[in-house]
């Protein structure tokens, strides 16, 4: 055993001493790199990856989940802000199921923990708080079932009942914030449904005490125009109608330009001048049926024709004055004794169009409109990145909207230049928009790519040094062979000094080449003499 260890030691020592300085550096560097790579791989392989278990929870709910994880001995991390909790990736699914069976989290449902702890000693305030939370949760669930609504948060304020009958009771109010799909537009029927859902769920809640908006701070107001059209007679109704008209136009332009440029690339503002003057009038019109010839339509006609021929008294009398073209009499005079008589009478009754109109004008007319649009180019800091012609197309679209929206009487008097002046399009960056960065989870972790690149670099480095060392060894071997050949080379005979011995040697070499038999006999004779 000792001999074997000694032999291994000697071989190793001999191998190490036979290597050049560069080869020794390469070997030591390769060992260090391999050890470092092994350490890095071990670190990342053994590192625990934490992923979110719950997001966007209240701090109270985070505390409840934290207590549940502590009781189970699960390692976790709380994200900055205290609204998210992270656990090891391999335990996410099992923890979700287990915590769900225990009633966590309590977002979207009512927290009954304080009620359970109170038992029979629950106060009226605690009961009212529980009732209010239950109502808010159920209303939020109703809103989530509506199309275009992803989530809803409801806040209700219910006034306290007075002790005495004479106490004036306050009115209930409700505020609702919807998380809607981007670009989704609710119809008036859907908005009416939302208001009815809330007002019918809470006693003594009027629709004017309900406020509904979305995450973009857009308000969904109930249409103030009623069936009888009396809402626009008050200043408040007119102002609300003006807001509704401007909001609808703004959404129309925003959706259309957002489809063209991107929803976060366009900002639209619409202003209007609306005339709420109402007019009721009655028109009695008389017009000819045939307007070209200014004639009516014949409803009855009478024609009388009389003729007489013979002897007798001559025709006498004075022709009737032709006052009309419808009735006339023709007299033909003759000689005494013979005469001809002819009478033609035609009566036509004409009638005309008699039109009676009861006209009630629209409750309002849009007399003027202005549309201001800010468009962000594809590259926010480079206005030249906006394709040529896009701005002109937007201005043409907005001009068409202006012409078709304002009153026809006003639009007929406007020229195209005057309509174009009502549109303003500006191309500049939008600095105030909200940017949401989506969490991207790559399929392969980044550290795998780093380790792979390092391994590839080490392999290429080792291959390079191996090829280089082999080339060096080959060159050294060829060099040693050349050196050995140089040592064995015999000096040229021509350079030797001509002596008697050298002359004899050359003669013997020549004889051995040309006459080997005689040379052999000579050698035998020399041997025999010796």
C-alpha positions as semicolon CSV with decimal commas, in nm:
position;residue;x (nm);y (nm);z (nm)
1;X;0,000;0,000;0,000
2;X;0,282;0,238;0,088
3;X;0,461;0,151;-0,236
4;X;0,148;0,231;-0,435
5;X;0,099;0,564;-0,260
6;X;0,466;0,643;-0,312
7;X;0,434;0,557;-0,681
8;X;0,122;0,775;-0,720
9;X;0,302;1,057;-0,543
10;X;0,609;1,024;-0,762
11;X;0,399;1,006;-1,079
12;X;0,202;1,309;-0,978
13;X;0,514;1,501;-0,889
14;X;0,678;1,400;-1,214
15;X;0,369;1,499;-1,412
16;X;0,348;1,836;-1,238
17;X;0,716;1,918;-1,278
18;X;0,707;1,817;-1,646
19;X;0,435;2,078;-1,718
20;X;0,517;2,428;-1,831
21;X;0,424;2,738;-1,635
22;X;0,128;2,822;-1,863
23;X;-0,004;2,467;-1,841
24;X;0,010;2,485;-1,463
25;X;-0,183;2,817;-1,466
26;X;-0,448;2,670;-1,698
27;X;-0,493;2,364;-1,477
28;X;-0,523;2,565;-1,156
29;X;-0,766;2,811;-1,323
30;X;-0,982;2,526;-1,455
31;X;-1,008;2,371;-1,110
32;X;-1,102;2,709;-0,955
33;X;-1,367;2,776;-1,223
34;X;-1,519;2,429;-1,182
35;X;-1,536;2,472;-0,805
36;X;-1,694;2,819;-0,845
37;X;-1,952;2,688;-1,094
38;X;-2,037;2,400;-0,863
39;X;-2,083;2,645;-0,577
40;X;-2,307;2,874;-0,788
41;X;-2,519;2,583;-0,912
42;X;-2,553;2,449;-0,559
43;X;-2,653;2,795;-0,431
44;X;-2,926;2,850;-0,689
45;X;-3,046;2,491;-0,673
46;X;-3,079;2,505;-0,297
47;X;-3,218;2,861;-0,294
48;X;-3,586;2,886;-0,197
49;X;-3,798;3,070;-0,453
50;X;-4,075;3,273;-0,297
51;X;-4,392;3,350;-0,493
52;X;-4,701;3,552;-0,388
53;X;-4,961;3,353;-0,200
54;X;-5,206;3,646;-0,175
55;X;-5,192;3,995;-0,322
56;X;-5,363;4,326;-0,245
57;X;-5,493;4,224;0,097
58;X;-5,552;4,457;0,386
59;X;-5,294;4,468;0,662
60;X;-5,546;4,308;0,898
61;X;-5,594;4,012;0,664
62;X;-5,218;3,983;0,612
63;X;-5,183;3,959;0,988
64;X;-5,446;3,684;1,003
65;X;-5,274;3,483;0,727
66;X;-4,938;3,539;0,899
67;X;-5,072;3,390;1,223
68;X;-5,207;3,089;1,035
69;X;-4,870;3,029;0,864
70;X;-4,683;3,068;1,193
71;X;-4,902;2,805;1,355
72;X;-4,817;2,564;1,072
73;X;-4,443;2,640;1,081
74;X;-4,432;2,763;0,719
75;X;-4,156;3,005;0,620
76;X;-4,282;3,318;0,444
77;X;-4,194;3,673;0,346
78;X;-4,405;3,988;0,359
79;X;-4,366;4,213;0,055
80;X;-4,291;4,585;0,100
81;X;-4,608;4,772;0,184
82;X;-4,756;4,485;0,383
83;X;-5,028;4,399;0,129
84;X;-4,880;4,076;-0,011
85;X;-4,735;3,764;0,148
86;X;-4,490;3,526;-0,025
87;X;-4,429;3,157;0,044
88;X;-4,203;2,887;-0,111
89;X;-4,310;2,807;-0,464
90;X;-4,355;2,434;-0,404
91;X;-4,599;2,497;-0,117
92;X;-4,830;2,748;-0,289
93;X;-5,101;2,507;-0,407
94;X;-5,125;2,311;-0,083
95;X;-5,134;2,630;0,127
96;X;-5,407;2,784;-0,090
97;X;-5,630;2,480;-0,039
98;X;-5,554;2,450;0,331
99;X;-5,606;2,819;0,409
100;X;-5,925;2,827;0,200
101;X;-6,066;2,545;0,414
102;X;-5,993;2,762;0,721
103;X;-6,169;3,066;0,571
104;X;-5,869;3,268;0,454
105;X;-5,849;3,519;0,301
106;X;-6,167;3,698;0,395
107;X;-6,165;3,946;0,107
108;X;-6,493;3,930;-0,085
109;X;-6,674;3,785;0,217
110;X;-6,763;3,914;0,559
111;X;-6,535;3,872;0,856
112;X;-6,743;3,706;1,125
113;X;-6,449;3,658;1,362
114;X;-6,550;3,940;1,596
115;X;-6,910;3,812;1,600
116;X;-6,799;3,463;1,693
117;X;-6,580;3,598;1,973
118;X;-6,858;3,814;2,111
119;X;-7,113;3,535;2,143
120;X;-7,435;3,645;2,308
121;X;-7,279;3,972;2,417
122;X;-7,288;4,132;2,070
123;X;-7,386;4,496;2,086
124;X;-7,617;4,681;1,851
125;X;-7,324;4,866;1,696
126;X;-7,146;4,539;1,618
127;X;-7,465;4,394;1,469
128;X;-7,520;4,706;1,254
129;X;-7,161;4,691;1,137
130;X;-7,202;4,326;1,039
131;X;-7,528;4,401;0,859
132;X;-7,369;4,691;0,670
133;X;-7,071;4,475;0,566
134;X;-7,305;4,201;0,448
135;X;-7,503;4,446;0,236
136;X;-7,189;4,594;0,080
137;X;-7,055;4,248;-0,003
138;X;-7,377;4,131;-0,165
139;X;-7,408;4,448;-0,374
140;X;-7,046;4,405;-0,488
141;X;-7,125;4,046;-0,592
142;X;-7,425;4,168;-0,792
143;X;-7,206;4,421;-0,976
144;X;-6,939;4,158;-1,052
145;X;-7,201;3,961;-1,247
146;X;-7,257;4,252;-1,486
147;X;-7,085;4,251;-1,822
148;X;-6,771;4,463;-1,836
149;X;-6,720;4,467;-1,456
150;X;-6,420;4,278;-1,318
151;X;-6,444;4,392;-0,958
152;X;-6,646;4,630;-0,744
153;X;-6,603;4,806;-0,410
154;X;-6,909;4,940;-0,232
155;X;-6,926;5,191;0,053
156;X;-7,262;5,258;0,217
157;X;-7,352;5,524;0,470
158;X;-7,674;5,450;0,659
159;X;-7,805;5,721;0,894
160;X;-7,888;5,631;1,251
161;X;-8,251;5,617;1,351
162;X;-8,366;5,889;1,584
163;X;-8,493;5,817;1,932
164;X;-8,795;6,044;1,898
165;X;-9,053;6,050;1,624
166;X;-8,991;6,416;1,562
167;X;-8,624;6,358;1,490
168;X;-8,535;6,422;1,126
169;X;-8,380;6,112;0,974
170;X;-8,089;6,160;0,734
171;X;-8,067;6,008;0,389
172;X;-7,861;5,703;0,299
173;X;-7,577;5,736;0,046
174;X;-7,372;5,489;-0,156
175;X;-7,041;5,518;-0,338
176;X;-6,932;5,244;-0,579
177;X;-6,599;5,210;-0,758
178;X;-6,594;4,961;-1,046
179;X;-6,293;4,792;-1,200
180;X;-6,410;4,781;-1,561
181;X;-6,260;4,634;-1,874
182;X;-6,055;4,896;-2,065
183;X;-6,261;5,066;-2,336
184;X;-6,590;4,906;-2,231
185;X;-6,889;5,138;-2,264
186;X;-7,202;5,082;-2,059
187;X;-7,538;5,145;-2,219
188;X;-7,800;5,364;-2,055
189;X;-7,998;5,052;-1,972
190;X;-7,700;4,899;-1,791
191;X;-7,638;5,220;-1,595
192;X;-8,005;5,234;-1,499
193;X;-7,980;4,871;-1,385
194;X;-7,682;4,957;-1,163
195;X;-7,868;5,241;-0,993
196;X;-8,178;5,027;-0,944
197;X;-7,972;4,743;-0,791
198;X;-7,832;4,979;-0,529
199;X;-8,144;5,184;-0,458
200;X;-8,364;4,875;-0,417
201;X;-8,111;4,705;-0,188
202;X;-8,092;4,985;0,070
203;X;-8,396;5,141;0,234
204;X;-8,457;5,512;0,182
205;X;-8,177;5,542;-0,075
206;X;-8,251;5,780;-0,360
207;X;-8,079;5,753;-0,696
208;X;-7,939;6,106;-0,665
209;X;-7,747;5,991;-0,355
210;X;-7,566;5,718;-0,550
211;X;-7,226;5,777;-0,711
212;X;-7,081;5,517;-0,949
213;X;-6,736;5,553;-1,108
214;X;-6,457;5,330;-1,239
215;X;-6,083;5,301;-1,188
216;X;-6,025;5,572;-1,452
217;X;-6,232;5,828;-1,252
218;X;-6,510;5,815;-1,511
219;X;-6,856;5,871;-1,363
220;X;-7,158;5,676;-1,478
221;X;-7,445;5,919;-1,423
222;X;-7,807;5,822;-1,446
223;X;-7,975;5,977;-1,747
224;X;-8,162;6,281;-1,615
225;X;-8,395;6,306;-1,916
226;X;-8,734;6,161;-1,828
227;X;-9,014;6,057;-2,059
228;X;-9,207;6,384;-2,028
229;X;-8,899;6,589;-2,114
230;X;-8,944;6,832;-1,825
231;X;-8,596;6,777;-1,682
232;X;-8,432;7,036;-1,907
233;X;-8,654;7,315;-1,778
234;X;-8,437;7,361;-1,469
235;X;-8,081;7,488;-1,459
236;X;-7,964;7,171;-1,284
237;X;-8,126;6,949;-1,548
238;X;-7,976;7,153;-1,831
239;X;-7,630;7,133;-1,677
240;X;-7,665;6,757;-1,632
241;X;-7,785;6,714;-1,990
242;X;-7,488;6,917;-2,114
243;X;-7,252;6,689;-1,919
244;X;-7,418;6,379;-2,061
245;X;-7,385;6,504;-2,419
246;X;-7,021;6,598;-2,373
247;X;-6,943;6,270;-2,197
248;X;-7,100;6,061;-2,475
249;X;-6,913;6,254;-2,744
250;X;-6,588;6,228;-2,547
251;X;-6,624;5,850;-2,505
252;X;-6,709;5,810;-2,873
253;X;-6,399;5,998;-2,985
254;X;-6,181;5,833;-2,716
255;X;-6,283;5,481;-2,819
256;X;-6,240;5,550;-3,189
257;X;-5,900;5,721;-3,161
258;X;-5,791;5,474;-2,891
259;X;-5,847;5,192;-3,138
260;X;-5,633;5,378;-3,391
261;X;-5,350;5,501;-3,165
262;X;-5,387;5,302;-2,842
263;X;-5,606;5,376;-2,539
264;X;-5,317;5,529;-2,343
265;X;-5,201;5,741;-2,637
266;X;-5,503;5,973;-2,667
267;X;-5,663;6,235;-2,443
268;X;-5,995;6,389;-2,552
269;X;-6,189;6,691;-2,426
270;X;-6,528;6,800;-2,564
271;X;-6,708;7,130;-2,500
272;X;-7,055;7,216;-2,628
273;X;-7,296;7,508;-2,648
274;X;-7,651;7,376;-2,617
275;X;-7,972;7,573;-2,673
276;X;-8,248;7,446;-2,442
277;X;-8,516;7,679;-2,581
278;X;-8,830;7,478;-2,652
279;X;-9,082;7,575;-2,920
280;X;-9,435;7,446;-2,985
281;X;-9,611;7,583;-3,293
282;X;-9,905;7,506;-3,521
283;X;-9,884;7,545;-3,899
284;X;-10,184;7,557;-4,138
285;X;-10,047;7,536;-4,490
286;X;-10,235;7,561;-4,823
287;X;-10,036;7,442;-5,119
288;X;-10,129;7,355;-5,478
289;X;-10,132;6,994;-5,574
290;X;-9,942;7,067;-5,896
291;X;-9,678;7,311;-5,778
292;X;-9,531;7,336;-6,126
293;X;-9,845;7,477;-6,289
294;X;-9,986;7,614;-5,962
295;X;-10,309;7,419;-6,012
296;X;-10,524;7,220;-5,779
297;X;-10,689;6,885;-5,832
298;X;-11,032;6,866;-5,999
299;X;-11,282;6,709;-5,762
300;X;-11,599;6,770;-5,977
301;X;-11,676;6,895;-6,331
302;X;-12,002;6,991;-6,519
303;X;-12,023;7,056;-6,895
304;X;-12,346;7,187;-7,073
305;X;-12,356;7,221;-7,452
306;X;-12,664;7,363;-7,644
307;X;-12,698;7,399;-8,021
308;X;-12,987;7,541;-8,237
309;X;-13,027;7,583;-8,613
310;X;-13,342;7,696;-8,805
311;X;-13,579;7,986;-8,897
312;X;-13,709;8,225;-8,644
313;X;-13,610;8,530;-8,463
314;X;-13,248;8,612;-8,468
315;X;-13,037;8,565;-8,166
316;X;-13,041;8,864;-7,942
317;X;-12,900;8,968;-7,613
318;X;-12,573;9,086;-7,475
319;X;-12,286;8,836;-7,428
320;X;-12,215;8,765;-7,064
321;X;-11,899;8,915;-6,929
322;X;-11,622;8,662;-6,912
323;X;-11,537;8,691;-6,547
324;X;-11,401;8,340;-6,514
325;X;-11,253;8,087;-6,744
326;X;-11,477;7,815;-6,614
327;X;-11,825;7,955;-6,710
328;X;-11,882;8,109;-7,049
329;X;-12,160;8,141;-7,315
330;X;-12,109;8,172;-7,692
331;X;-12,366;8,355;-7,912
332;X;-12,368;8,329;-8,288
333;X;-12,565;8,596;-8,472
334;X;-12,764;8,516;-8,782
335;X;-12,999;8,688;-9,028
336;X;-13,368;8,731;-8,965
337;X;-13,546;8,415;-9,052
338;X;-13,243;8,188;-9,031
339;X;-13,009;8,153;-8,738
340;X;-12,765;7,919;-8,556
341;X;-12,741;7,903;-8,179
342;X;-12,469;7,737;-7,976
343;X;-12,414;7,750;-7,596
344;X;-12,135;7,573;-7,404
345;X;-12,107;7,587;-7,023
346;X;-11,828;7,415;-6,818
347;X;-11,803;7,419;-6,438
348;X;-11,493;7,269;-6,261
349;X;-11,440;7,262;-5,884
350;X;-11,067;7,250;-5,789
351;X;-10,923;7,179;-5,444
352;X;-10,581;7,239;-5,288
353;X;-10,362;7,077;-5,018
354;X;-10,454;7,193;-4,671
355;X;-10,181;7,089;-4,421
356;X;-10,206;7,132;-4,047
357;X;-9,891;7,072;-3,841
358;X;-9,849;7,065;-3,466
359;X;-9,470;7,095;-3,422
360;X;-9,288;7,039;-3,094
361;X;-8,917;7,114;-3,117
362;X;-8,648;6,898;-2,959
363;X;-8,572;6,969;-2,590
364;X;-8,228;7,098;-2,689
365;X;-8,011;7,181;-2,988
366;X;-7,634;7,170;-3,009
367;X;-7,544;7,512;-3,141
368;X;-7,166;7,482;-3,118
369;X;-6,908;7,217;-3,033
370;X;-6,533;7,208;-2,979
371;X;-6,314;6,898;-2,970
372;X;-5,961;6,911;-2,832
373;X;-5,741;6,603;-2,876
374;X;-5,386;6,535;-2,755
375;X;-5,214;6,248;-2,936
376;X;-4,890;6,092;-2,818
377;X;-4,660;5,974;-3,100
378;X;-4,533;5,611;-3,104
379;X;-4,204;5,738;-2,961
380;X;-4,314;5,979;-2,690
381;X;-4,009;6,207;-2,710
382;X;-4,001;6,215;-3,090
383;X;-4,294;6,394;-3,254
384;X;-4,159;6,298;-3,598
385;X;-4,230;5,931;-3,523
386;X;-4,600;5,992;-3,592
387;X;-4,665;5,863;-3,947
388;X;-4,738;6,121;-4,214
389;X;-5,104;6,184;-4,272
390;X;-5,226;6,047;-3,938
391;X;-5,286;6,393;-3,793
392;X;-5,478;6,500;-4,105
393;X;-5,692;6,186;-4,088
394;X;-5,775;6,256;-3,722
395;X;-5,875;6,615;-3,807
396;X;-6,101;6,492;-4,090
397;X;-6,269;6,242;-3,858
398;X;-6,331;6,506;-3,594
399;X;-6,461;6,754;-3,851
400;X;-6,715;6,497;-3,967
401;X;-6,826;6,440;-3,607
402;X;-6,868;6,816;-3,555
403;X;-7,073;6,861;-3,876
404;X;-7,308;6,571;-3,798
405;X;-7,351;6,660;-3,430
406;X;-7,440;7,028;-3,433
407;X;-7,786;7,146;-3,537
408;X;-7,863;7,122;-3,909
409;X;-7,968;7,485;-3,926
410;X;-7,633;7,594;-3,786
411;X;-7,431;7,343;-3,989
412;X;-7,586;7,462;-4,315
413;X;-7,448;7,811;-4,258
414;X;-7,092;7,701;-4,173
415;X;-6,812;7,658;-4,421
416;X;-6,557;7,379;-4,403
417;X;-6,293;7,618;-4,269
418;X;-6,521;7,726;-3,987
419;X;-6,586;7,363;-3,895
420;X;-6,213;7,285;-3,904
421;X;-6,154;7,570;-3,658
422;X;-6,366;7,384;-3,402
423;X;-6,115;7,095;-3,396
424;X;-5,774;7,114;-3,227
425;X;-5,523;6,826;-3,250
426;X;-5,194;6,843;-3,061
427;X;-4,907;6,591;-3,087
428;X;-4,700;6,572;-2,768
429;X;-4,608;6,327;-2,489
430;X;-4,860;6,241;-2,218
431;X;-4,671;6,261;-1,891
432;X;-4,964;6,219;-1,655
433;X;-5,091;5,882;-1,772
434;X;-5,081;5,584;-1,541
435;X;-4,841;5,310;-1,639
436;X;-4,890;4,954;-1,522
437;X;-4,600;4,718;-1,556
438;X;-4,709;4,359;-1,592
439;X;-4,514;4,099;-1,402
440;X;-4,340;3,884;-1,659
441;X;-4,236;3,539;-1,549
442;X;-3,983;3,391;-1,790
443;X;-4,005;3,022;-1,859
444;X;-3,637;2,969;-1,778
445;X;-3,489;3,159;-1,479
446;X;-3,221;3,412;-1,556
447;X;-2,961;3,240;-1,341
448;X;-2,986;2,928;-1,559
449;X;-2,881;3,136;-1,859
450;X;-2,592;3,286;-1,660
451;X;-2,465;2,946;-1,547
452;X;-2,506;2,804;-1,896
453;X;-2,305;3,091;-2,043
454;X;-2,029;3,047;-1,785
455;X;-2,011;2,672;-1,849
456;X;-1,997;2,728;-2,223
457;X;-1,717;2,983;-2,178
458;X;-1,522;2,741;-1,955
459;X;-1,564;2,455;-2,202
460;X;-1,443;2,672;-2,488
461;X;-1,154;2,792;-2,276
462;X;-1,051;2,437;-2,182
463;X;-1,078;2,322;-2,543
464;X;-0,862;2,613;-2,652
465;X;-0,593;2,543;-2,394
466;X;-0,595;2,167;-2,465
467;X;-0,554;2,221;-2,837
468;X;-0,286;2,477;-2,770
469;X;-0,096;2,246;-2,530
470;X;-0,111;1,961;-2,778
471;X;0,022;2,186;-3,048
472;X;0,300;2,304;-2,819
473;X;0,389;1,944;-2,727
474;X;0,402;1,845;-3,091
475;X;0,625;2,140;-3,172
476;X;0,854;2,055;-2,881
477;X;0,873;1,692;-2,992
478;X;0,963;1,793;-3,347
479;X;1,223;2,032;-3,209
480;X;1,382;1,758;-2,993
481;X;1,395;1,520;-3,293
482;X;1,569;1,786;-3,496
483;X;1,818;1,842;-3,217
484;X;1,893;1,468;-3,197
485;X;1,938;1,452;-3,574
486;X;2,183;1,739;-3,557
487;X;2,386;1,554;-3,293
488;X;2,409;1,238;-3,512
489;X;2,515;1,418;-3,828
490;X;2,867;1,318;-3,956
491;X;3,098;1,582;-4,084
492;X;3,146;1,590;-4,456
493;X;3,439;1,376;-4,573
494;X;3,550;1,643;-4,813
495;X;3,625;1,866;-4,519
496;X;3,866;1,610;-4,362
497;X;4,244;1,644;-4,408
498;X;4,384;1,406;-4,670
499;X;4,620;1,165;-4,487
500;X;4,747;0,818;-4,563
501;X;4,494;0,662;-4,329
502;X;4,204;0,849;-4,483
503;X;4,317;0,751;-4,831
504;X;4,320;0,385;-4,729
505;X;3,982;0,412;-4,567
506;X;3,828;0,567;-4,880
507;X;3,983;0,291;-5,096
508;X;3,840;0,024;-4,867
509;X;3,493;0,189;-4,873
510;X;3,507;0,209;-5,250
511;X;3,616;-0,154;-5,273
512;X;3,334;-0,262;-5,036
513;X;3,078;-0,089;-5,259
514;X;3,210;-0,193;-5,600
515;X;3,367;-0,534;-5,525
516;X;3,212;-0,680;-5,216
517;X;3,356;-1,033;-5,285
518;X;3,713;-0,915;-5,304
519;X;3,654;-0,700;-4,995
520;X;3,532;-1,006;-4,807
521;X;3,837;-1,210;-4,913
522;X;4,063;-0,927;-4,796
523;X;3,896;-0,921;-4,458
524;X;3,931;-1,298;-4,419
525;X;4,301;-1,280;-4,500
526;X;4,349;-1,008;-4,239
527;X;4,164;-1,212;-3,985
528;X;4,373;-1,521;-4,065
529;X;4,696;-1,327;-4,026
530;X;4,583;-1,203;-3,687
